[in-house]
């Protein structure tokens, strides 16, 4: 039996468990939920830039690496 755990990996290296599976280039909020466009002002948003799977003795960790999305890019996506 394999236990699968999904993680959000923030730019500073902190990790948070999530129940969702994310896609590359998906824009998400701080908790890993998709952001509805157009985004609200002063919203912190992240882009998934890498997904890595690490498997060890009955455990599978799926790591979703996030990068901060600049406010200017969020504004241009919402327009």
C-alpha positions as CSV (number, residue, x, y, z in Angstrom):
1,X,0.0,0.0,0.0
2,X,1.3,3.4,-0.9
3,X,0.3,6.6,0.9
4,X,0.3,9.7,-1.4
5,X,0.7,13.1,0.0
6,X,0.6,16.4,-2.0
7,X,2.6,19.4,-1.0
8,X,2.8,23.1,-1.9
9,X,6.4,24.2,-1.9
10,X,6.6,28.0,-1.5
11,X,9.6,30.1,-2.8
12,X,11.1,30.3,0.7
13,X,11.1,26.5,1.0
14,X,8.1,26.2,3.4
15,X,5.7,23.4,2.6
16,X,2.0,23.0,3.2
17,X,-0.1,19.9,2.5
18,X,-2.9,20.2,0.0
19,X,-5.6,17.8,-1.2
20,X,-5.5,19.1,-4.8
21,X,-3.4,18.0,-7.7
22,X,-2.1,21.1,-9.5
23,X,-1.0,21.6,-13.1
24,X,2.1,23.4,-14.4
25,X,1.4,27.1,-15.1
26,X,-1.8,27.0,-12.9
27,X,-2.3,30.3,-10.9
28,X,-3.3,29.6,-7.3
29,X,-3.8,31.4,-4.1
30,X,-1.8,30.9,-0.9
31,X,-3.8,27.7,-0.1
32,X,-3.4,26.1,-3.6
33,X,-6.9,26.9,-4.8
34,X,-7.4,28.3,-8.4
35,X,-7.8,32.1,-8.7
36,X,-10.8,33.4,-10.5
37,X,-9.9,35.9,-13.2
38,X,-9.9,38.9,-13.0
39,X,-8.1,38.8,-9.6
40,X,-8.8,41.1,-6.8
41,X,-6.4,43.9,-5.9
42,X,-3.6,43.1,-3.5
43,X,-4.0,39.4,-4.0
44,X,-1.0,37.1,-3.4
45,X,-0.8,34.6,-6.2
46,X,1.5,31.8,-7.1
47,X,2.3,29.9,-10.4
48,X,3.1,26.2,-10.3
49,X,6.4,26.0,-12.2
50,X,7.5,22.4,-11.4
51,X,5.9,19.2,-10.1
52,X,8.1,16.5,-8.7
53,X,7.3,13.0,-7.4
54,X,9.4,11.5,-4.7
55,X,8.7,7.8,-3.8
56,X,10.1,6.0,-0.8
57,X,9.0,2.7,0.9
58,X,5.2,3.0,0.7
59,X,5.1,6.8,0.5
60,X,4.7,9.0,-2.5
61,X,5.2,12.8,-2.1
62,X,4.0,15.0,-4.9
63,X,5.7,18.3,-4.6
64,X,4.2,21.4,-6.4
65,X,6.8,24.1,-6.6
66,X,5.4,27.7,-6.6
67,X,6.7,31.0,-7.7
68,X,5.3,34.4,-6.8
69,X,3.3,36.1,-9.6
70,X,4.0,39.8,-9.9
71,X,0.9,42.1,-9.5
72,X,1.6,43.6,-13.0
73,X,1.2,40.2,-14.6
74,X,-2.0,39.5,-12.6
75,X,-3.4,42.8,-13.9
76,X,-2.6,42.0,-17.5
77,X,-4.2,38.5,-17.2
78,X,-7.4,40.1,-15.8
79,X,-7.7,42.6,-18.6
